[in-house]
Amino acid sequence: MIRPNVETFIGCESSFEEASVVLYGAPFDSTTSFRPGARFGPSAMRHESFGLETYSPYQDRDLMDIRVFDSGDLELCFGSSEMALLDIEKRAKEILKADKLPLLLGGEHLVTLGAVRAVFEKYPDLHIIHFDAHADLRDDYLGARLSHACVLRRCHDLLGDNRIHQFCIRSGEREEFQFARSHTDFHPFAFDGLKETVRELKEIKAPVYFTIDLDCLDPSAFPGTGTPEAGGVSFLALLDAIRTVSQTNIVGADVNELAPMLDVSGVSTATACKVLRELLLAITE
């Protein structure tokens, strides 16, 4: 039978009705402050995923055993951050209304705010677990309050103190680090304290939004990103941390900041695909 050419992430070919997780892409990088290109991340991950096995030897699970629907990329307005965020929020709400888990593919990290707005509306006791090289806690960047450098500060505006749990952070203004130490659950440089945080969130049965900025990885393993920062964690450490976070009640998630053309070897895209595969398998039963 001849079928139409509809490209999805490998193994994510369930119908919307059957799926428990729905992928949606936000190809947006209009506030990128250093090297642009993250808008091409979602499509690159789909295209290159067919170089990946559906089976994970790390978890002894297979994407063919779970039900994921790939809804494709949104068509976003590059001239307005707020309009783009509203479209992302609308798609997330549609997925949540159907009692499915929205998993967003960025794009720059600002796209997370649109998803968090939707998830917070449904789960007002929401917590965020945030993996990143950057604190993203500026109140504004060059006068713009909607910037990838401000996204967790805008999330803090919604959630308030001690409900954002940050790991791997190794870059930011002095004021961001001071703000984090006073207002977020802050764990710089690595994943120290993650197991304790997960245990506490499980005890209070908190709904969790899980956001992964791929530049948390060491740039020797992941150079294809807009603002690489020396240091970072290993790929295997990230996979272990993802499996740890999956023990919480995850109600929304994203993977962002792949800029594929900044790594012509293709290694960064392959790494992003593998991170997404492991995340999907970890958060589904």
C-alpha positions, 0 to 999 in steps of 0.5 A: 500500500502506498502511503503519504510522506508524513514524517514523524519521530521514529516509533511515534505513529499512534493515533491521537485517540490511542496515545498517552503522550503527544509530541508537538514542535515549536520551531521558534528562536526569535529571542536567541541572544547568541547563535540562532538556529534552534527553530530547525531543531524539531524537524531535524530530530524527526528526520534524523530519528530514523538513524536511531533504534526504537529499542533502548538497551538502557531501559530494556523498552521499545518505542513500539510498545508505547503509544505516542502521537506526533502532531507536527510543528506549529506555524508560529509568528516569528515577529511576536513572542507573545503570539507564538507563546499563545499558539503553544499554550493553545496546543498544550491546552488541547492536549491536556483537555484530552487527558494526554501528556504534552511533550514539546520540542523546541526551539529556544527555551522561551517556548517552555513558557507557553506550555507551562502556562497551559499546564499551570492552569490545569495543575495550580500546585505545579512544580518545575524540574529544570535542567540547563546550563543557564539560570534563565532568571533575568527579569529582562534581557535588553529590555525584553521580558519575553526572552529565552534568558528570562523564561524561568523568571516568567515561570517563577512569576506564575508558580512563586518561590521554591517550586522551581528545581534547577540543576546543572546551572553554570552560567548567568548574571550574579543577580540571577544566582542571588535570585536563585538562592533565595527563590528557587531550589537551586543545584548548580553544576550537576545533579547533586540533590536530584534524588532528594528533590524527587523523593520530596515531590513524590511525598507531596504527590506534586504534578511536575513539568520537566524541562530539558535544555540540552545545553546542560550537556557538556559541549564536547558531547553536544556542541550544536546549541545556541549558547554552549557553556564549558563544563556540563554533564555527560550524556549518561549522567543525563539519562540517569537523571531523566530516569530519576525524574520519571519517578515523579508525576510528570504532567508536561515536558519539553526538550529544547535548544538543539540548533542542528546546523551548528554541528555539521557532524550530526552528533548533536542531533543524534544525541537529542534524538536519543535523549527524546527516546529515553525521555519518552520511554521513561515517562510512559508505563 
